């Protein structure tokens, strides 16, 4: 019988050193895209269940725009990595900065929603 509990797969064995960071960036971009969709759904759901109170529409639009922009940025990074590899060239070195921007926009949207939600609860 084979003891598979001690068998592990090291991701560095599956990708060379150059593409290992690229693979992590691609997975991170997919994660942030999915997270932004989940946050967007939560914001829209919670904003419709306010118990008779009204949220400030202008603030809600800013929150939705920030979350959407963060998700769009992350999706663009994942797409840029795929396009570069299909074309046989290295991805842009600015993609890491774009992911930081995308995550920052997502954080801005979540933080903004928490602020307007807490104002609503008071």
C-alpha positions in Angstrom: 0.0 0.0 0.0 1.3 3.5 -0.9 1.4 6.1 1.9 0.2 9.2 0.1 0.0 11.4 3.1 3.6 12.4 2.9 3.6 13.1 -0.8 3.3 16.7 -1.8 3.6 18.7 -5.0 6.0 21.6 -5.0 4.7 24.2 -7.4 8.3 25.3 -8.2 8.9 21.9 -9.6 6.1 22.4 -12.1 7.2 25.8 -13.4 10.5 27.3 -14.0 11.7 30.3 -12.0 10.7 32.8 -14.6 7.1 31.7 -14.9 6.6 30.8 -11.3 5.9 34.5 -10.3 3.9 34.9 -13.4 1.7 32.0 -12.5 1.2 33.4 -9.0 0.2 36.8 -10.5 -2.3 35.1 -12.8 -3.9 33.2 -9.9 -4.0 36.3 -7.8 -5.7 38.2 -10.6 -8.3 35.5 -10.9 -8.8 35.6 -7.2 -9.3 39.4 -7.1 -11.7 39.2 -10.0 -13.8 36.6 -8.2 -13.6 38.5 -5.0 -14.8 41.7 -6.6 -17.8 39.9 -8.1 -18.7 38.5 -4.7 -18.3 41.9 -3.0 -20.3 43.6 -5.7 -23.1 41.1 -5.2 -22.9 41.6 -1.4 -23.0 45.4 -1.7 -26.0 45.3 -4.0 -27.8 42.7 -1.9 -27.2 44.6 1.4 -28.1 47.9 -0.1 -31.5 46.6 -1.1 -32.2 45.3 2.4 -31.9 48.5 4.4 -35.1 48.1 6.4 -36.8 51.2 5.2 -33.8 53.5 5.5 -32.2 54.9 2.4 -28.6 54.8 1.4 -27.0 57.8 -0.2 -27.2 57.0 -3.9 -24.1 59.0 -4.7 -22.0 57.1 -2.2 -23.4 53.8 -3.4 -22.5 54.6 -7.0 -18.9 55.4 -5.9 -18.6 52.1 -4.0 -19.9 50.1 -6.9 -17.6 52.0 -9.3 -14.6 51.3 -7.1 -15.3 47.6 -6.7 -16.1 47.2 -10.4 -12.9 49.1 -11.4 -10.8 46.8 -9.2 -12.4 43.7 -10.7 -11.9 45.0 -14.2 -8.3 45.9 -13.5 -7.6 42.3 -12.2 -9.4 40.8 -15.2 -7.3 42.9 -17.5 -4.1 41.7 -15.8 -5.1 38.1 -16.2 -6.0 38.8 -19.9 -2.6 40.5 -20.5 -0.7 37.5 -19.1 -2.6 35.2 -21.4 -2.2 37.5 -24.4 1.5 37.8 -23.9 2.1 34.0 -23.6 -0.1 33.2 -26.6 2.0 35.8 -28.6 5.2 34.2 -27.3 6.5 37.2 -25.4 7.0 38.1 -21.8 4.2 39.9 -19.9 4.6 43.6 -19.1 6.5 44.4 -16.0 3.7 46.8 -15.0 1.2 44.1 -14.3 2.2 43.9 -10.6 1.5 47.6 -10.2 -1.8 47.2 -12.0 -2.7 44.4 -9.5 -1.9 46.7 -6.6 -4.2 49.3 -8.1 -6.9 46.8 -8.6 -6.7 45.5 -5.0 -6.5 49.1 -3.8 -9.7 50.0 -5.6 -11.4 46.9 -4.2 -10.3 47.9 -0.7 -11.6 51.4 -1.3 -15.0 50.1 -2.3 -15.3 47.8 0.6 -14.1 50.4 3.1 -16.5 53.0 1.6 -19.4 50.5 1.9 -18.6 49.8 5.5 -18.6 53.5 6.2 -22.0 54.1 4.6 -23.5 50.9 6.1 -22.4 52.0 9.6 -23.9 55.4 9.1 -27.1 53.7 8.1 -27.2 51.5 11.2 -26.8 54.5 13.6 
